[in-house]
Amino acid sequence: MQNKMMAGFNDAHRILKPGGKAVYNMSLVDDSDNTKKWIELYLSLPDLPHNIRDKMKDASEWLAACKSAGFSKNKATKIYSELPAPDTEIFISEK
């Protein structure tokens, strides 16, 4: 996670009144076989930044970060599911 983002998140908790709440949205991955396939395909793309995998967080990692920042009651709600991954080993460029 980007250090500046986490510093801001920690500050958000610090300035909340006791019992205050924060609601936010976050794009996260889960560890389903379908998501793992999408990640494999994504990582097969050329010219990706070297640390892109480190920026992908699953819900349990994000909830742990929330707890570490001081938020005591955390939950993740899945709003939508991803499309089924294609049956291929790499993304195919149509030229």
CORLINMO-V390332 format. One record per backbone hydrogen bond with DSSP energy under -0.5 kcal/mol. NH is the residue of the N-H (numbers start at 0). CO is the residue of the C=O. If there is no record, write none. Layout:
BEGIN
<<NH;CO> <NH;CO>>
END
This chain:
BEGIN
<<5;1> <6;2> <7;3> <8;4> <9;5> <10;6> <11;7> <12;8> <13;9> <14;10> <15;11> <15;12> <19;16> <27;25> <28;56> <35;31> <36;32> <37;33> <38;34> <39;35> <40;36> <41;37> <42;38> <43;39> <43;40> <44;41> <47;44> <51;48> <53;50> <54;50> <54;51> <55;52> <56;54> <58;28> <61;57> <62;58> <63;59> <64;60> <65;61> <66;62> <67;63> <68;64> <69;65> <69;66> <70;65> <73;71> <77;75> <78;76> <87;85> <92;90> <94;92>>
END
